[in-house]
């Protein structure tokens, strides 16, 4: 059995997602290198999550979502499609499911921010 720290993977993936977003919005820096790092971490995070998500019983349509994410990784990315904007949108949706499952928790400041409260 291999244990994975999903929280650390999620934090690192969020960092690379932010770096990719910044480079896309400014159209500067080494976009390809950041994109590649983000894919590597996001894929690790996805694999660590996908076999545990259904066990939480908190995502009703996980089977359908898993097909979409598998298609993203195994059809689009694996076959060389360069899709940074799409990847960022999928990552955002993926993080929402991780939070819903309770596998990854928001920091208290993020939680209050999502609720519109001041900390």
N, C-alpha and C positions, 0 to 999 in steps of 0.2 A: 504494500500500500504506500502510495506517495502522498505526502501532505503538502499542500500548497497554501501559502498565505495570500488569500484573495485580496485582503485589504492593501497589502503592499503592492501587488500587481495593479490594483485599481488606482492607487495614488500615482504610480509611475505612468500608467496609461493616460490618466488625466493630465499629467505634466506634458507628455508627448502630444496629446490632443491640443492642448493650449499652444504649444510651440508650432504645431502644424497650422492651427487657426491663425496665429500671428503672422506666419510667413505667407499664408494665402492672402490675408487681408492687406498686407503691405507689399506683396509681390517682391519679396527680397529674401536673401539668405539661401541656404542650401535646402530647398524644398524636398528634393528627392531623398536625401539622407534622413531628414526628419520623418518624412512619410514612411520610409522603410523601418525606422525604429518604432514608430507608432504601430505599424502592422504587426511587427514581431511581438510587442507587448500585448496588444489587443487580442491577437490570436491565442496567446498563452492564457490570458484572462478568460476568453471565451471557452476554451477547452476545460479550464478549471471549473467554470460555472455550468456549462451545458449539461453535464451528467448529474448535477446536484439540483438543478432548478425544479425539475418535476417533483422531486421529493418534498419540496416545501409546500406544495399544493396552493401556492399564492399567485400563480400566473395561469389563468384559465386557458389561454391559447398558446402555451409554450411550444407545443408540437408544431404549430404553424410558424411561429417565430423562429424556431430552430431551423426549419427548412429555409427560411429567408436568409438567416445568418450563414448557414452552410453554403447556400448559393453564392453569397457575397464572397466568402473566403475561397471556396473550392472551384467556383466557376469564374468569377470576375477577377479577383486578385491573383489567383494561381495561374491564370492564363494571361497575365500581363496587362490587364486594364488598369490604367492610372486614374483613380477615382477619389481624390482626396476629399472633395466636398461631400460626396455620398458617404464615405467612410466616417466622417465626423457626425453626420446625421444619424447613422446607424449606431455609432458609439453612444450618442446621447440617449437614444431609445433603449439601448442595452443597459446603460447605467440606471435608467428608470426602473427596469425590471429587477436589477440587482438590489436596488433599494427597497422595492416592494417586497421582495423575498426575505429581507432581513439579513441577507448574506453580507451585504456591505451597508454600513450605516453612514449617514451624513454626519458631519461635525455639528455640534450644537449651534454654531453660528450660521451654518448653511441651512439647518432645519428651521431656525427662526426666520431667516431671510426668505425661505420658500413660503412661509406662513404670513409674511408681510409684517413681522414684529421686529422691533428694535431690541438689540441685546445690550 
